[in-house]
């Protein structure tokens, strides 16, 4: 088999498609299927039971997750015909302009990678591989160069404001321009798949789920003062009977997943210590959208955490139009939960979203190994081998 790869990963869609077929003339085949509905079963085959349970698992019986997916089928895209293409100054035909402005920043596409934690349980390269892939197509989540950087905060309990301030200062120093405060994960949801596997990545005696805490100087000082030894030391035993990383992981998790929600008044504290745009993630109602606007933030993410945090909820797409109608003219409304293909992105944009966040699909791609397990695969990376992509065998309105 011949290994031929399209050279420009930022080419237009038609050229990209043609490059795949041109590579096929030389018996080259893509490393992954282009059928996005098959990524999920393929990822299941590639992952351990614990890793699969974590990324695919949902709260309760999974009804919120099911509604997220079903909601997209309630809408259809109606194309317009004989609409002239754009042209450049020389009269050359161009594709539609996909650029937009979100939180005051120009984006090439109205698409971003949703924040997903503990990515190293899917691929040893973890978040680094995802960031490289994002950077290669100009995604807003680019983690190097001049790419936009958005920071997701799991808001520590208020008795640890010093840790929160430290996290925010570190994010600013690292070049993050916007802050996303996740509101719906003050406690991990009731996730039967994780419970069946007895698996919580945030309390394991390793650094995968808690690296942000283990590298924070204020948390490290807090831990040493309380326990008498460093986070990284194996000697010493905490009140929980754990030592070293295990004790530190449990303590960090209690700080960021305190079990109790913050208040709207607490958003004022965040505003005092962050001088860029603030986005509240996890909004599901018009009332909360208006409260976010009143709190003085610049944006919201209409999201139900992909169905992972509560069962019996409304679909995110179902709530989107009402929220956009209420606050969309006064703040940026972003969207996630249930997006599985390009048509889903178009529907969310048509219903008023300013930017669409993609979650599980890119985690499935990460699980499938990128350009080899532990390395990101650039779009258009056509490698010379065949693969048998055989699959396994009422909304609120």
Residue pairs with C-beta under 8 A, 6 or more apart in sequence:
1 27
1 28
1 29
1 384
1 385
1 386
2 26
2 27
2 28
2 384
3 28
3 382
3 383
3 384
4 22
4 23
4 26
4 28
4 382
4 384
5 23
5 380
5 381
5 382
5 383
6 16
6 19
6 20
6 22
6 23
6 380
6 382
8 15
8 380
9 136
9 137
9 378
9 379
9 380
10 136
10 137
10 138
11 19
11 380
12 95
13 95
14 95
16 379
16 380
19 380
19 382
20 30
20 34
20 380
20 382
23 382
27 384
28 382
28 383
28 384
29 382
29 383
29 384
29 385
29 386
29 387
30 381
30 382
30 383
31 369
31 371
31 377
31 381
31 382
31 383
31 385
31 387
32 39
32 42
32 365
32 368
32 377
32 387
33 39
33 42
33 387
33 389
35 389
36 340
36 341
36 361
37 340
37 341
37 391
38 389
38 391
39 361
39 364
39 365
39 368
40 56
40 360
40 364
41 391
41 392
42 364
42 368
42 389
43 52
43 55
43 122
43 363
43 364
43 367
43 368
44 52
44 56
44 392
46 367
46 368
46 369
47 55
47 122
47 367
49 197
50 121
50 194
50 197
50 199
51 121
51 122
51 367
53 191
53 193
53 194
53 196
53 197
53 199
54 118
54 121
54 193
54 194
54 199
54 201
55 116
55 122
55 360
55 363
55 364
55 367
56 193
56 360
57 191
57 192
57 193
57 194
57 308
58 64
58 65
58 191
58 193
58 306
58 307
58 308
58 311
59 65
59 189
59 190
59 191
59 307
59 308
59 309
59 310
59 311
60 189
60 190
60 192
60 310
60 311
60 312
61 311
62 307
62 311
63 307
63 311
63 312
63 313
64 304
64 307
64 310
64 311
64 312
64 313
64 314
64 315
65 306
65 307
65 308
65 338
66 307
67 307
67 313
67 314
67 315
67 318
67 395
67 396
68 304
68 306
68 307
68 315
68 316
68 317
68 337
68 338
69 338
69 340
70 315
70 395
71 315
71 316
71 317
71 318
71 338
71 395
72 317
72 338
72 340
72 343
72 344
72 347
74 395
74 397
75 317
75 347
75 350
75 351
77 343
77 346
77 347
77 350
85 93
85 94
85 95
86 93
86 94
86 95
86 96
86 97
87 93
87 94
88 94
98 108
98 109
98 110
99 106
99 107
99 108
99 109
100 106
100 107
100 109
100 110
100 354
100 355
101 107
102 110
102 140
102 299
102 332
102 334
102 354
102 355
103 177
103 178
103 277
103 279
103 298
103 299
103 332
104 277
104 298
105 140
105 148
105 177
105 178
107 140
107 148
107 355
108 138
109 137
109 138
109 139
110 345
110 349
110 353
110 354
110 355
110 356
111 139
111 140
111 345
111 355
111 356
111 357
111 358
112 139
112 140
112 141
112 150
112 334
112 355
112 356
112 357
112 358
113 130
113 134
113 139
113 140
113 141
113 357
113 358
113 359
113 362
114 336
114 357
114 358
114 359
115 152
115 180
115 182
116 130
116 359
116 360
116 362
116 363
117 201
117 209
118 126
118 201
118 202
118 208
118 209
119 126
119 127
119 129
119 130
119 363
119 366
120 126
120 127
120 208
121 201
121 208
122 363
122 366
122 367
123 129
123 366
123 367
123 369
123 370
123 373
123 374
124 373
124 374
125 370
125 374
125 375
125 376
126 208
126 366
127 143
128 143
128 376
129 366
129 370
129 374
129 375
129 376
130 141
130 362
130 366
130 376
131 141
131 142
131 143
131 144
132 143
132 144
132 376
133 139
133 362
133 365
133 370
133 376
133 377
133 378
133 379
134 140
134 141
134 142
134 143
134 147
135 142
135 143
135 144
135 145
135 147
136 376
136 378
136 379
137 379
138 147
139 147
140 147
140 148
140 150
140 355
141 147
141 148
141 149
141 150
142 148
142 149
143 149
148 177
148 178
149 174
149 175
149 176
149 177
150 176
150 177
150 178
150 179
150 180
150 279
151 171
151 174
151 176
151 178
151 179
151 180
152 180
152 181
152 182
152 281
153 164
153 167
153 168
153 171
153 179
153 180
153 181
153 182
153 270
154 182
154 185
154 256
154 257
155 164
155 181
155 182
155 183
155 186
155 256
155 262
155 266
155 270
156 163
156 164
156 167
156 255
156 256
156 258
157 255
157 258
157 260
158 262
158 266
158 269
160 222
160 255
161 269
162 218
162 222
163 216
163 218
163 219
163 222
163 255
164 269
164 270
164 273
165 218
165 273
166 216
166 217
166 218
166 219
167 212
167 216
168 179
168 270
168 273
168 274
169 273
170 216
171 179
172 274
172 275
172 276
176 276
177 276
177 277
178 276
178 277
178 278
178 279
178 298
178 299
179 270
179 274
179 276
179 277
179 278
179 279
180 279
180 280
180 281
180 301
181 267
181 270
181 278
181 279
181 280
181 281
182 281
182 282
183 261
183 262
183 280
183 281
183 282
183 283
184 281
184 282
184 303
184 304
184 305
184 309
184 310
185 257
185 282
185 305
185 309
186 257
186 258
186 259
186 260
186 261
186 262
187 257
187 258
187 259
187 260
188 200
188 202
188 257
189 305
189 308
189 309
189 310
190 311
191 308
194 200
200 253
201 208
201 209
202 209
202 210
202 249
202 252
202 253
202 257
203 209
203 246
203 249
203 250
203 253
204 246
204 249
205 242
205 244
205 245
205 246
205 249
206 245
206 249
207 214
207 245
209 249
209 253
210 248
210 249
210 252
210 253
213 219
213 248
213 252
213 255
213 256
214 220
214 231
214 232
214 245
214 248
214 252
219 231
219 252
219 255
220 230
220 231
223 230
223 231
223 248
223 251
224 230
224 231
226 251
227 236
227 238
227 247
228 236
229 235
229 236
231 244
231 245
231 248
232 244
232 245
233 244
234 243
234 244
235 243
235 244
236 243
236 244
236 247
237 243
237 247
238 247
238 250
238 251
240 247
240 250
242 250
264 291
264 294
264 295
267 278
267 280
267 295
267 296
267 297
268 295
268 296
270 278
271 278
271 295
271 296
271 297
277 297
277 298
277 299
278 297
278 298
278 299
279 297
279 298
279 299
279 300
279 301
279 332
279 334
280 292
280 295
280 297
280 299
280 300
280 301
281 300
281 301
281 303
282 301
282 303
282 304
282 305
282 309
283 289
283 292
283 300
283 301
283 302
283 303
283 323
284 302
284 303
284 304
284 313
284 314
284 316
284 319
285 319
285 323
286 322
286 323
286 326
286 327
289 300
289 302
289 323
289 326
289 327
289 333
290 326
290 327
292 300
292 327
292 331
293 327
293 330
293 331
297 331
298 331
298 332
299 331
299 332
299 333
299 334
299 354
300 323
300 327
300 331
300 332
300 333
300 334
301 334
301 335
301 336
301 357
302 316
302 319
302 320
302 323
302 333
302 334
302 335
302 336
302 337
302 353
303 316
303 335
303 336
303 337
303 357
304 310
304 313
304 314
304 315
304 316
304 337
305 337
306 336
306 337
306 338
306 359
306 360
307 313
307 337
307 338
314 395
314 396
315 337
315 338
315 395
315 396
316 335
316 336
316 337
316 338
317 335
317 337
317 338
317 347
317 348
317 351
318 395
318 396
318 397
319 396
320 333
320 335
320 348
320 351
320 352
320 353
321 351
321 352
323 333
323 352
324 333
324 351
324 352
324 353
325 352
327 333
328 352
328 354
332 354
332 355
333 352
333 353
333 354
334 353
334 354
334 355
334 356
334 357
335 348
335 353
335 355
335 356
335 357
336 356
336 357
336 358
336 359
337 359
338 344
339 345
339 348
339 356
339 357
339 358
339 359
339 361
340 360
340 361
344 356
345 356
345 358
348 356
349 356
365 377
369 375
369 377
370 376
370 377
371 377
371 378
371 381
371 383
